[in-house]
Amino acid sequence: MNNLVIDIGNTFTKIAVFNGDSMINFAKAEDINAPDYNAICQKYNIDKIIVSSVTDKTTQKLSALAKKKEILFFNSLTTSPIHNHYQSPKTLGNDRMAAVVGAKKLFPENPVLVIDAGTCITYDYADAQSNYYGGSISLGLNMRLIALHKQTKKLPLVTFDNNFDAMYGANTTQSILSGVINGTIAEVTQFINHYFRLYADVKIILCGGDAAFFDTRLKNSIFAHQIICEPHLVLIGLNKLLNYQHD
């Protein structure tokens, strides 16, 4: 019997099938109603299902599926292996908490800093005893590019260039890329340095759509050996949460 894990994000819906701790299938879709969840359940003999969403919307297909199968809709009241000390747990993004659960699944003995580089960039820390007190939310790379265009009268909307690595720009487009990319890397580096100074054994886990970009840019840093890129961290965390309900 397998688990079906569904993560509905700002941009994509990610679907994974787990057998125990092993992911045996992964897919993502831009249309949250596109996946045929019934077909997935039949093909992989699904036993348990968990759904996490950054919105309050439930897809039509999931609503129909819920009439046939028991589904855990992850929220702030879901039993978790993390001791959550956040002052407003109902407003804490499900994806942020699931990522922390995933990080502690990978490194149960270490403090962890999760950097989720997606639409926004979030920083979430949990200590070695699985205590979570809070985190930080910042603008993602594309959000910064859009903000520069929309909040000014003359700056163009620039498309993110994964290969741009100059410290300064020779024209307006390059100047925007330089400011956004180098500024964001400096921000990420500062957060990592802060936690690394406090906790020498901290593990930094990158996830989200831009995780590979930051992983590449940080490879030459002094803390590179502490950085792990795990694009499926939220899904790993959700699978852990689902199994935790039945442990």
Residue pairs with C-beta under 8 A, 6 or more apart in sequence:
1 45
1 46
1 47
1 48
2 17
2 18
2 19
2 24
2 44
2 45
2 46
2 47
3 17
3 18
3 19
3 46
3 47
3 48
3 49
3 50
3 239
3 242
3 243
4 15
4 16
4 17
4 37
4 40
4 41
4 44
4 46
4 48
4 49
4 50
5 15
5 16
5 17
5 18
5 49
5 50
5 235
5 238
5 239
5 242
6 13
6 14
6 15
6 37
6 49
6 50
6 51
6 52
6 62
7 13
7 14
7 15
7 16
7 52
7 53
7 95
7 98
7 234
7 235
7 238
8 32
8 51
8 52
8 53
8 54
8 55
8 57
8 59
9 54
9 95
9 118
9 119
10 54
10 118
10 119
11 30
11 118
11 119
11 209
12 28
12 29
12 30
13 28
13 29
13 30
13 31
13 32
13 34
13 35
13 59
14 26
14 27
14 28
14 232
14 234
14 235
15 26
15 27
15 28
15 29
15 35
15 37
15 40
16 23
16 25
16 26
16 27
16 232
16 235
16 239
17 23
17 24
17 25
17 26
17 40
17 44
17 46
18 24
18 235
18 239
21 105
21 236
21 239
23 232
23 235
23 236
23 239
24 44
25 40
25 44
26 232
26 235
27 35
29 35
32 57
32 59
33 59
33 60
33 61
35 61
36 61
37 61
37 62
37 65
38 61
38 64
38 65
38 68
40 46
41 49
41 65
41 69
46 69
48 70
48 72
48 242
48 246
49 65
49 69
49 70
49 71
49 72
49 242
50 71
50 72
50 73
50 74
50 238
50 239
50 241
50 242
51 58
51 62
51 71
51 72
51 73
51 74
52 73
52 74
52 94
52 95
52 98
52 234
52 238
53 73
53 94
54 93
54 94
54 95
58 73
62 71
65 71
72 78
72 241
72 242
72 245
74 94
74 98
74 238
74 241
75 90
75 94
76 84
76 89
76 90
76 92
78 241
78 245
79 244
79 245
80 97
80 101
80 241
80 244
81 101
81 104
81 130
81 240
81 244
82 97
82 100
82 101
82 104
82 126
82 130
82 131
82 132
83 129
83 130
83 131
83 132
84 92
84 97
84 132
85 131
85 132
85 133
85 134
86 92
86 132
86 133
86 134
87 134
93 122
95 116
95 234
96 114
96 116
96 122
96 124
96 135
97 132
97 237
98 234
98 237
98 238
98 241
99 114
99 116
99 122
99 124
99 205
99 207
99 233
99 234
99 237
100 112
100 114
100 124
100 126
100 132
100 237
101 237
101 238
101 240
101 241
102 114
102 205
102 207
102 230
102 233
102 234
102 235
102 236
102 237
102 238
102 240
103 112
103 114
103 126
103 203
103 205
103 233
103 237
104 112
104 126
104 130
105 236
105 237
105 240
106 112
106 203
106 205
106 228
106 230
106 233
106 236
107 203
107 205
109 128
110 128
110 201
110 202
110 203
111 125
111 126
111 127
111 128
111 195
111 199
111 201
111 202
111 203
112 125
112 126
112 202
112 203
112 204
112 205
113 123
113 124
113 125
113 191
113 192
113 195
113 202
113 203
113 204
113 205
114 122
114 123
114 124
114 125
114 126
114 135
114 205
114 207
114 233
115 121
115 122
115 123
115 188
115 191
115 192
115 204
115 205
115 206
115 207
115 208
115 211
115 214
116 122
116 124
116 207
116 208
116 211
116 233
116 234
117 140
117 141
117 188
117 206
117 207
117 208
117 209
117 210
117 211
117 213
117 214
118 140
118 208
118 209
118 210
119 140
119 142
119 143
119 209
120 137
120 138
120 139
120 140
120 143
121 137
121 138
121 139
121 140
121 184
121 187
121 188
121 208
121 210
122 135
122 136
122 137
122 138
123 135
123 136
123 137
123 138
123 191
124 132
124 134
124 135
124 136
125 132
125 133
125 135
125 195
126 132
127 199
128 201
136 191
138 187
139 147
140 210
141 160
141 180
141 181
141 184
141 210
141 213
142 160
144 180
144 183
144 184
145 157
145 158
145 159
145 160
145 176
145 180
146 157
148 155
148 158
148 176
148 179
148 180
149 155
149 156
149 157
149 158
155 172
155 176
156 172
156 173
156 176
158 173
158 176
158 177
158 180
160 177
160 180
161 177
162 213
164 174
164 177
164 178
164 181
165 181
166 174
166 178
167 178
167 182
168 174
168 175
168 178
169 175
169 176
169 177
169 178
169 179
185 214
185 217
185 218
188 214
188 218
189 218
189 221
192 204
192 218
192 221
192 223
192 227
193 223
195 202
195 204
196 202
196 204
196 223
196 226
202 226
203 226
203 228
204 223
204 226
204 227
204 228
205 227
205 228
205 229
205 230
205 233
206 214
206 215
206 227
206 228
206 229
206 230
207 229
207 230
207 231
207 232
207 233
207 234
208 231
211 229
211 230
211 231
212 229
212 231
215 227
215 229
218 224
218 227
221 227
230 236
